[in-house]
Amino acid sequence: MWTINNFSTYKMVSGWSTHGKVACPYCMENNKAYTLTNRGKASFFYCHRHFLPPNHRYRKNRNDFVVGRVEKDVAPPRLSGEELFDVVSEYGDIVFGLQSGK
């Protein structure tokens, strides 16, 4: 009935890919991920302060987060069920499991 997981287990439970630039299930394409210089991996470190209330003290904190940066952006809009269905329906027929051939 209930399951508590960390983000890496989220992939197995929900089927959402937790790798790459679109790994955040809330931000999707509107994320602020950046690529690490050494390995080329996507990093979401310091990318979610825009979900805090506008007057939260962490938004103005220039020292403990990205140095010299104040977060002024608002959180990306939450998609309705119909909007989410439109996004998912663009992928066509998806076959899961061993029958997928991948």
Rosetta blueprint (number, residue, H / E / L):
1 M L
2 W L
3 T L
4 I L
5 N L
6 N L
7 F H
8 S H
9 T H
10 Y H
11 K H
12 M H
13 V H
14 S H
15 G L
16 W L
17 S L
18 T L
19 H L
20 G L
21 K L
22 V L
23 A L
24 C L
25 P L
26 Y L
27 C L
28 M H
29 E H
30 N H
31 N L
32 K L
33 A L
34 Y E
35 T E
36 L L
37 T L
38 N L
39 R L
40 G L
41 K L
42 A E
43 S E
44 F L
45 F L
46 Y L
47 C L
48 H L
49 R H
50 H H
51 F H
52 L L
53 P L
54 P L
55 N L
56 H L
57 R H
58 Y H
59 R H
60 K H
61 N L
62 R L
63 N L
64 D L
65 F L
66 V L
67 V L
68 G L
69 R L
70 V L
71 E L
72 K L
73 D L
74 V L
75 A L
76 P L
77 P L
78 R L
79 L L
80 S L
81 G H
82 E H
83 E H
84 L H
85 F H
86 D H
87 V H
88 V H
89 S H
90 E L
91 Y L
92 G L
93 D L
94 I L
95 V L
96 F L
97 G H
98 L H
99 Q H
100 S H
101 G L
102 K L
